[in-house]
C-alpha cells in the first residue's frame, strides 16, 4: 500500500495557519509531565498564543508562532533535543491512551507507517507524505513541504522522534531510521527509511520455507537417479523434517499470538477501566452542576458533594475545608472514609491562614492557589512544620492530593483526597480531575453563599418591616414574631414543605403591615372601639394585601400578599375583607388566623388584660369549624403541648381537655 502526495497549488506564507492545536498539546503535556517547573503561560505569551486557542481543537497556528514556541521551550528547558523527545512522546502510551494502544496493537508497525501521512495531516498542513513499502519490515517515507512553507530543522527532528516511537510502541526497541535526503541539506524533500527487527515467527517462517524448498528440490534431483531409495528413505526424511519445521513454526506463532492477545487483553481492560472512570467523572461533574441550582445553603452543597465523591470516585478518603468569615482559618465542613477518631482529629486541627510563615500543605495550596500531588509524605517532610508532619502521621497519610477551591480568582477552601486501603497510586489524571471538580465546587459554594446572604438580607428587611408596625405601640411589640413562631409550629405539625413554611414565615411577619394606615388614636384607644373605628381597623387586611402586591415576590412567595391579607377570613364566611368561606380561604391564611387569634387574646391590650391560657383554648374550641379550620386548631394544640412539656411552664392539664368536646 502506498500513500501519495496530492498536488497542492496553494501558496502558503508565514502568516498561513499551518499547525493544529492538537500538535501543540503534545508538547504542553510533555512539559507538564517532565518539566513541571516551567510556566506554560510564559511560553504561550512569548509565542502569541492564548490558552483557549490551545484548548480549541479547531484552531491553527502559523509557522512564526510555532517557531517562537519552540525557541522559548528550548530556552526554558535547556534541552536542544526536545523536538525529538516530543516526537517520541506523541506515540507514548501515556498520550495515546488505552484506545490508541488497542487500535495500534491490531495494526502492526508496517500498517501504522503506511497511514502516518493521513494522521499527520490532521495536525499539520505544511507537508505532503508519500509512503512506500520496501519489505515486510522496511518502509520509505518522503515528506515534501508545500509551496511557500518554511519549515525548520527541529521539525525534521520531531518527525524522526515520532517515527522511532511507533516501532518502540510495538517491539519495545528503537528502529533504524536512515535520513537519506534532507531539505536542510539541499534536497527537495526529507526522505526517511525505517527498518525494524522482524519477529521470531517471521524469521522462522522464512527459514522454514527455504529449508522446505531445498529438501524437496534435493529429493526431486535424487529421484531422477535413484527413485527407489528416494521414495523409501530420502522423501520420508524430508517430509518428517518439513512437518517438524511446520510444527515448531506453529508453536512459535502461537506463543507470539498469545503474547499479542495478552497485550490486547491488557489494552482492552485499560480501555474498559478508562471508560468507566470517564463515565463516573462525567456523572460526577453533571451531578455537581445540578447541585448549583438545587441547593441554596453551603451545608447542603458540601455534604452532597462529599457524598458524590464517595459514590463516584476511586478514593478511600477525602474532606473539604472552607475559609471562615474573616479568612483566618480553614475549617472542616464535610468528609468521607474516616473513622470517628480521625474525623475528630481533623475537626480539632487548626489550619491558620493569617500566619505568613505557615508551611502546611493545605495553607500553601490555599494561599498560592496551587495543587499538590504527593506520593510520599517523607519527600516533603523537610518543608513541613513539625505540627503539619504530626498531623499527616496521625491521619496515616502516605500519599494525597490537595487542590485549592477557587471562585472568581479567590481561594475559598481546600479539597483533599487520599488512598489508604486500596494503595492505588495517585497520578496526574487524578490531579486534573480534582482541579476541574474543585472549580465547580467553588461555583456551587459561592452560589450558596450568595443565596444565604440574600436570604439573610431578605429576613432582616422583613424583621424591620414587621418591627416598624409593632413599634408603634409598646403593648404590641413582638406580636408579629410571636404569630410567626406559632404559625411555623402549626406548619411543622401539618408536615408542610420547607418552601411552604418559608412562605408562611414571610406572610406571618407582614400580616399586619396594613395597620400602617390606621391612626394611632384608634390603634392605642384604651376603651371599646366604635363601629366606625372598628371598620377602620378592618381595612388593615386589604391594605396589607395591596401593599405586599407591590413587592416583586417570586415562586411560592407570590402567595404572600393573598395569604397575609386573608388572615381575618372565617370558615363560615363571616370574616373580612372578602367574606371567603371554607376551602376558599388559603391554607396559609387559616394557619395565621389561629396563630394571630391565640397570640392576641393571651397578650395584654389597652382595653383588657391577657386572658388565661385555658380560656384561650376554650375560645379556640368554640371557634372550631366556625371561625377556624379544625385541622389547624388540632395542629396548634399538639404544637403547644410539646412546647409546654419542654418548657414545663404551662399546666398541660388545662390544655388537654380542650382538644375535643364531644
N, C-alpha and C positions, 0 to 999 in steps of 0.2 A: 504494500500500500504506500502511495506517495501523496504528499500534500504539496501543491504547487502554488506559487505566489500569484495573486491576481494583479494585473496591471493597474496601477493607481495613477491616474493622470493629474490628480490634485497636487498642487504645490503647497507644501507646508512652510510656515515661517516660525520665528522664535516666539511669536505670540499665539501660535496654534495650540489648542488644548489636545495634548497627546497622551497623557498618563492618567489612568483612573485612580480614584482614591483608594480602591482595594489594594493596589500595589503599595501605596504608602502605609496602609495599615499593617502590612507585614513588617516594615521597618519599625513602626511605632511599637508593635508587640514585642519585637526583638529587644528594643531599647528598654521597655518596661520590665522584661524578664531578666535580661543580663546586665543592663546598665541603669538600674532603677534610680540611681543618684542624679541622673540627668533630667533637667527640666524640659519636658516636651514642648511646653508653651514657648520657651525661648527659641527653639528650633523653628517652630511654625511661624513665629513672628518674624524671624530673620528671612524665611522663605516667602513671606507674603501670603501665608495660608491661615485659614480660620478653622478652629476645632469643628464647627458644624459642617464645613466643607469636607473634612476628613470623614466625618460620620455619614455623609451623604454618598451612597454608592453610585449615584448618577453624576457625580462631579468629576471633572477632568482638569488637570494642571498642565502648565506649559513647561517646555524644556528648561527655561530660565529658573522657574520655581523649583523644579526637581534638582537642578544643579546646586542652587543655593541651599536646599535642604540637605543634600549630600555633603557639601562643604562644611556646614555647621555641625553635622553629625561627626565627621572626621575630627573636627577641631575639639569637640567636647569629649569624644571617646578616646582620642589619640590612637585610633585603630585604622591604619591605612588599608587594611584588608577587609573592612567591614562590609563592602559591597558583595564580596564573595560569600561572606558569612550570612548575609541577609538572603542570598540566593539559596543557600543550603537550608536556611531556616524556613523558607517558603514551603518546602515539601516535608517539613518535620511533622511527626505525629501530633505534637502539641498544637500545631497550627491547623492542619487539615482535619483533625478530629477523627473520631471513630468512623463516621460515614465515609470520609475520604479514604481512610485506610481500607475499609471494607471494599470499596469500589476498585481502588488501585490493586488490592490483593487478587482480584479476579482477572485483571488485565495482563499483568506482567510488564517488565520494563520496556520490551520492544513496542508493545501497543501504546504505552504512555508516551514514548518518544515520538511516535507517529502522530499523536494528536496534540503534541506540545504547542504547535503553532496556533491551533484553534483556541487553546486555553490562554495563551499569551495575548492574543488579540483582544480578549475581554478586559485586559488590564493596560494594554498599550497599543496605540495606533501608529507607532513610529516605524515599524519594520514589517516586512513580509518574510514568512518562513517557508522553507522548502525542505522536506524530509525524504531521504532515500534509504531504503533498507539494503545494506551491503551483505549481510549474512544473518543467521538467526540471533547472533549476539553482537551485532555491529550495525550502527546506523550513521548516516551523514546528514547533518543539519546545516542548511545555509540560511543565514539571516541577512537580508538586504534592506538598508534604511530606505524609507520612502523619500521621494524628491523633496528637497528643502529641509529635511530633518538633519540636525547637527548633534548626533549622539556623542557621548564622552566615553573615555576608556573604562571608567568604573562600571558603566552599563554592560560592557562586554564581560567584565569580571563577574558581575551579578548573574549573567546568563550561565557562565561556566559553573558557578556555585549551584544554580538550580539544576543543571544537567547532572551534576555529581550527586545531588541529593536524591534524585529519582532512583538511581540504582542502589544507593545506600538503603533506601526505604524497603527494597525487596531482598537484597542479599547481605545487607549489613557490611558491605565492602565498597570502597570507592571504585568507580570505573576508571578506565583510561580515557582521558579527553585530550585529543590532539587538535590544537588550534592551528590548522594548516594555512589559513588565509585570514587576514585581519584588515578591516577598513582603516585602522590606525597605523598600518604599515603599507599603505599604498594600494590595497586591494579594494574592489568594488563591494565586496561582501565579506562577512565573517563566516568562516566555514569550520565546523566542529565535527570530528569523527569520534564517536563514543563507542567503546567496546567494553564488554564486561565478561566475567568468567561464566562459562556455561555450567549448568547444574550437573550433578553427578549422573543423573539419569540420561541427560543429553549426551554426555561423554561416553557413557557405557553403551548407549544405543548406537552411536557411530562405530565404536569398536566392534560391537556385535555384528553390525551389518557388513563391515569389512571382512571379518573372520568368516562369516557365513558365505559370503561371495567367494572368498579364497578357497575354502574347503570344497564347496560344490564344484568350482572350476577344476580343482585338482582331481576330484573324483571323475569328472567328465573326461579329462585327459587320460587318466589311467584306464578308464573303462574301454577306451579305444584299443588298448593293447592287451589288457588282462580283465576282460569283463567278468569272469567267474570270481576272481579274487575281489574285484571291486564290489560286486553285489553281495558277497558274503562277509567281507571284512571292512574295507575302506568306507563304503557307503553307510553301514550301520554306525561306525565310529563317528563319521561326520554328522549323521543325524542326531546321535546322542549328544555330541558336543554342541550342536546348534540348539537342541532342546534345553540343555543346561544353561546356555547363554541367555536364551529367552526367559527361562525361569528366574535366573538371577536378575535379569533386567526388570522383570515384573516386581520382584521383591524391592529393588532399589526405587522403582517408580511408586510402589505402594507406600514405602517409607516417606518419600518426598510428599506424596499426596496426603498422607496422614499428618505430616508437619504443616502442610498448607491448610488442611482442614482445621487443625488446631488454631492456626493463626486467624483464619476466617471466623472460627467459633469465638475466639477471644475478641475479635473486632465486633462481631455481632453482639456479644454480651456487653461490650463497652457502649456500642451504639444504643442498645436497649436501655442500659443504665442511664446514658446521657439523655435519651428521650424521656425517661421517667423523671429525671431531675429537672429537665426543662419544663415538663408538664407541671410538676409541682411548683416550680418557680413562677410559671405563668399564672397558675391558680392563686398563689400567694399574693402576687402583685395585684391581681384583679380584685381579690377579696379585701386587701388593704385599701385599695382605691374606693371600694364600696363603703368602707368604714368612714371615710371622709364625709360622706353625705348622710350616713346613718346615725352616727353618734355625735352628740353635742357637748360632751364633757370629757376631760382629759382622762379621768379614771377609767371610764368605759373603753376609750380608744386604746389605751396602753394595755389593759388586761385582755382585750380582744386580739390585739396584735401579737402579744406573747403567746396566747392560745393557738393562733395560726402558725407561729414559729414551731411550736412543739408538735403540731399536727403535720405540717408540710415539709419541714426542713430536716436534714440529716445531722442534727447536732444534739449532743447529750444534755447540755445545759445552756442557759442564756438569761440575761436580765437587761433591763433598761433603767438607766439613771437619768434624771432630769435636773436641770439647774433650778435652784429655789428662786424666790421672787427677787431678791437682791443680788443674785448671781454670785453668791459667796460659797455655795456648797453644791455638790452633786448628790442628789438624794435618790434612794431606791424607790421605784414605783411598782415594778412587777417583774417576776422571773419564773422560770420553769426548770425542772430537773434537779432541784436542790432539796436536800433533806432539811428538817426543821433547824438543826444545828447550824448548817451552812447558811441558811436563809437568815438566821438571827445574826450571824457574823456580818453579812452584807448590810443588813439594816442598821447595825450599830456602827459600821465603819463610816468615818467622815472623810470625804474627798474634797479638800479645800481648794477653791478656785481663786481665793484672794491672797494666796501666798506665792509671790513671784519665784521663789526658789524651789517650789514643789516639783518633784521629778517623777511622780506617779504616772503610769502609762495613760490612765483614764483622763487625768488632768491635762497632760501634754496633748493628747488626742483632741480633747475639747478645745484647748487654747489655740493650738496650731491648725485645727481642722484637718488633721492628718490621720489616716487609718494605720493600724499596726497589725501585722500577721507575725506572730511569734510561735515558732515550733519547738523552741527550747527555752524555757524561762531563765535557765542559767546563763544563756548567751547575753542577756541584757541585765543580769543581776548587778554588774558593776555600776550601771547607770541608774539603778533604783535606790530609793531610800530604804533604810532598814525596815521602816514601817510598811512600805509597799511590798517588800520582799516577804515579810512575815505574813501579810495578807494573802499573797499568792500561795504560800506554803500551807496556810490554814485552809484554803479552798481546795488544795490538792491539784492545782493547775500546773500543767507542764507546757501545754500549747493553747493558744487562744487567738481570737480575732477581736479587735476593738475598733469600732467605727464611730466617728462623730455624727450626731444627728443635727443636720443643718437646715435652716429655712430662711430664705431672704438674706443669705450671706452671713447669718449669725448662728453660732452654735447654741443649741438649746438642750443637748443631752448627749448620752453615750449609749451605744448598743454593743454588747459583748456576748460572745458565744465561745464554747469550748467543747472538746470531746474527751470524756474521761473513761467511759466504759468501752466504747467501740474502738478507741485508739486510731480511728481513721485520721490520716494526716490532713491538715488544713492546707489548702492550695490557693493560688491566685484567683481562680474562678470563684471560690468561696468569698474572697475579699470583694471582688467585683459585684457579686450578687448582693452582698450585705450593704455595700455602699449605695447601690441602687434602691434597695428596700429602705435604708435609713433616710434617704431623701423623701420618700413617700410618707414615712412615719413623721418626719419633720412637718410636712404639709398638714397631715392629719392632726398632729398635736397643736400646731399654730391655729388651725381652723377651729378646733375645740376650745382653745384658749380665747380666741376672739368671740366665739359664741357665748362662753361663760362670762366674759367681760360685758358683752352686750346684754346678757341676762341680768347681771348684777346692776348694770346701769338702768335697765328697764324696771327692775324691782325697786331700786332706790327712788326712781321717779314716781312709781306707784305709791310708795310709802309716803313720800312728800305730799302727793295729791290727797291721799286719804287723811293724813295728819292735818292738812290745811283746813279740812272741814271740821274734824274733831276738835281742833284747837280753838274754834270759835267759842266753845263752851267747855270749861274745865270738867263739868259733870259728864260730858260725853267723850272726853279724851280716851282714846284706846278702844272705842266702840267698834270701829271697822276691823281692827286687828283681832278682837275677840270673836266677832262674827266670822271672820276668815278662819280662825282656829276651829270653831265649831263646824263650819261648812266642810273643811278638809277632813275632819273626823268622820262626818257622815259619809263622805266620798270613800274613805277607807273601808267603812263597814259595808258599803254597797259594792266594793271591789271595782270601782271605776278606773279607767285607764289613767296612766300618768299624765298624758296630754290633756285629758278632760279635767283632771284635778287642777292642772296649771291654769286652765281657762276659768275654773270656779274661783281659784285664788285671786285672779285679777278682778273678776266681777264682784267678788265679796269686798275686796278693798275699796272699790269705787261705787258700791251700790247706793250710797247716799250722797254722791257728789252733786246731785241736782239741788241739794239744800243750800248751795252757794247762792241761789237766787231767792231764798226765803229770809225775810228780815229778822234781825236779832230779837226784836220786840216780840215776835211770835215764837221763835225757837227757844228763848230763855224765859218765856212767860211762866211765872210761878203757879198760876191757877189753871182752871179748866179753860180750854180754848173755845171761842165762839164758833158757830157753824161756818161763818165766813173765814175765820182764821184756820179752821181745820181744812177747809177746801184749799186754802193757800198752801198749807203743808203738803197736801196730797199731790200738788203739782210737781213736787221734787222728783217723783218717779219718772214722769215724762221728760222732765228737764235732764235727768241723768242719762236717759237713752239718747236724747237729742245731742247732748254734749259729746258723749262717747262715740256716736256715729261719725263725728268729725275727725276721729283718730283713725289712722290707716291700719286697723287690725287685720292680720292675715291668717289664713288657715283656720284652725279651730277657734282662734281668738276672735274671729269675725262674729262669733255668737255673744261676745261680752256685752255689747250695748243692749241687746234684747233681754238677756238673762238678768243683767243688773237692773234694767228698767221695769222688770216684771215681778220683782220680789214681794210686791204687795197684792198680787193677784191671789184669789182664793179658789179652792176646789169647787165650791158651789156657784162660782161666777159672780159673787158679791164684792170682789176686790176691785182695785184700780191699778192702772189708768184705763185699761181696755175691757174690763169685765170678762177676762178669759176664764174658761171652765175646764176642769179636769186635765186631760192629756194635752189640751191646747196650751197649757202653761209649760214652758220649757222645764225640763228636769232640773237644770241648774237653778232656775228661779224658785222652784219648790224647795230645793235644799237650802237656799239662802233665806227663804221665808221662815223656816223653822229655826235656823240659827239666829236670825235677826230678832225674832219674837222672844226666844228664850233669853238672849243677852239683854234685851230691852227691859223685860219685866223683872229680871234679877239684879238690875243696876239701879242706883239712885237717880231720880229725876227731880226737876224743880217742883213738880206738882205732887210727888209722892216718894216714899221710902222704897228701897228694894223689897220685892216680895220674897217670901221663903221659897227655898228650892222645891219643897214638896208641893207647895201651892202652884208653882210654875209648871210642874209636871201634870198637875190636875188640869190646868188650863190647856196644856198641850193635848191631853187625852180628850178633853171636851171638844177641842177643835179638830180631832181626827176625822178625816174624810169629809169634813165640812169646810174648814178653812185650810187644813194641812193634809198633805199626802201621807197616808198611814204608813207606807213603807219607809218614808223618810223619817217619820216620828219614831218608829221602831229602831231604825238605824241610829238615830241620835241618842236614844235611851241606852242602847248597847254601848255606844262610844262613851257616854258619860259615866256609865257604871265602871268601865275599865279604867277611866281616868281617876274616878273616885277611889277605886281599890288601890291604885298605885300611889295616890297622894295621901290616902287614909284621912282626908279632911272632911269627907261628907258621909253622913249616915246613909248607907245604901238601902237600909230598910225603908227609908222614906221614898225611895225611887222604885224599887221592885214592884210594890203593889200597883203602881200606876201603869205598868206595862199593858195591862189588858183589863178592861171592865166588862164582865160578861152580862 
